[in-house]
Amino acid sequence: MPLVRKNKRCALCGSRSLKEVLSLGSLALANNFLLKNATRMEIKFPLSLVFCDQCSLVQLGHFVDPKILFSNYHYFSGTSKPAERHFKAYSALIKRRFAQQSRGLVIDVGSNDGIFLKNFRGKAMRILGVDPAKNVTKYASKNGVKTISGFFGKKLAEKISKAHGPASLLTANNVLAHTPLLNDFIGGVRLLLKQGGVFVVEAQYVGDLLEKNEFDNIYHEHYFYFSLTSLMALLARHNLRVFDVEMVNTQGGSLRVYIGREEDGRPVSERVKRLLTEEMTRGLDSLKTYRSFANQPQYLKKWLRRFIISLKSKGSKIAGYGAPAKGNTLLQYCNLGPMEIDYIVDTTPIKQGKLTPGSHIPIFAPGHLRKNVPDYILILAWNYADYIMKKERWFSEIGGKFIIPNQNLINGKFLPSPILAIKKKNKINTL
Ligand SMILES: [Zn+2]
């Protein structure tokens, strides 16, 4: 694969009928943090969305080689407490509902530092993680979650199947969207899934992306934006059947989908039928719906810039909270740099002491907030906004204000003026 290629054929169905929905310009890779004295030129890649009118999958207009994106990934899920809690509750639910499958071979693809799998230790016959990022797999294995490093697909699935046998429980959380060869990935799942076994997927929901204006969830690592409709089209090609679905609030809104082999003949729940009907009503299978969403990022950019610049002109100090991939899309797209945002804090040690990609804002540990107290905190990791505001309660107690970038931009409706919601002591006040 070259460094970057234009996406000319739908990664799901192969159709050439891809229509552009939105372009965010050329951005640096959202997880490519820079050393403070970096001298190397930073490469920027086009970031746009296209829609396939055959299978309705929303996907990136350009694909960056996954080897560049994931081999040295900086994301350690275990560093985030809310993520830790989410995976604990999620695994408890799976162990209850699929007790028999949980006692067999449990494989998690995109297992990261073992945040999900470690909850199966002792319960399962065997647990096995798969992840392409070598730095995290080493860490996971050291911590008792045996992890193979590699890109999952048919080839790796065959290898695992030979060495360990088929999986009775197979999971893929926040990973399907990051897999450019979708059919190879699901082909691998089909190959590795035992008869009567269950495959559970968590993936960000495109319905929430539209409804809550979560355009900052678009970044180069995130090739696909699923609806249940498009996900089912993909699974059906590999004789896999969705038998249940639920909505979970991770990552700004995700689908949790329960899948079995087609020939196992599990009955399909009412929830699946209801969500499919709802998606049709909302037009999630129509280009028009996505094109009308495309105006929202521009509005947010205009207002956020104007708002931040007006605060700066009054001499306010502004810090960012969190340097997640989505924050790096937002900062770059809105043209915000160290002139506007004084610094950013993030709990991930590997990001601290570095600069944000593209926008070059210095990153510190959260303790820096007390040493260099800002007037405003822009919450870039907005999916954890409540957690962050609770954790840093002292800041609102001394009169500091939190800004949540997309808070009042819901359902495409913008408050006339002023646009942004400021959360102070957990109450929304508009300025
Ligand atoms: Zn397609």
Residues whose N, C-alpha, C, O or C-beta is under 5 A from the ligand:
A	BS01	ZN	C10 L12 C13 G14 S15 C52 Q54 C55 S56
